Amino acid sequence: MVQKYIEKPFLYKTRKFDIRMWAVVTDDFRIYVFREGYLRTSSSEYDLQNSNNNVHLTNQCLQKNDKTYGTHEEGNTLMFK
């Protein structure tokens, strides 16, 4: 396995995020994507020099222990259609 950290990621209001969507792939490789999804955001502004995990990871298990959790969006989550 090879992994590379992205130093200049796309940001949402100066914070990192990931996108969660649902899709189904059939046995004949047709793909159906559910229209709704959500963004999980970090609690803190992105700063490459900051070693705090809450700046770099959007994992809810880590974010919910941060004192700024939920100050930007409820549950650090934004729904979209």
Residue pairs with C-beta under 8 A, 6 or more apart in sequence:
7 48
9 16
9 46
10 17
11 17
11 46
12 39
12 41
12 78
13 41
13 72
14 45
14 46
15 41
15 42
15 43
15 44
15 45
15 46
15 72
16 41
16 42
16 46
16 55
16 56
16 57
16 58
17 39
17 40
17 41
17 42
17 58
18 39
18 40
18 58
19 37
19 38
19 39
20 37
20 38
20 39
20 40
21 33
21 34
21 37
22 33
22 34
22 37
23 31
23 32
23 33
23 34
24 31
24 32
25 31
26 32
35 81
36 79
36 80
36 81
37 79
37 80
38 77
38 78
38 79
38 80
39 77
39 78
39 80
40 58
40 59
40 60
40 63
40 76
40 77
41 58
41 72
41 73
41 76
41 77
41 78
42 54
42 55
42 56
42 57
42 58
42 63
42 76
43 54
43 63
43 66
43 68
43 69
43 71
43 72
43 76
44 50
44 52
44 54
44 55
44 66
44 68
45 55
46 55
46 56
47 55
50 56
53 62
54 62
54 63
54 66
54 68
57 63
58 76
60 75
60 76
63 69
63 76
69 76
70 76
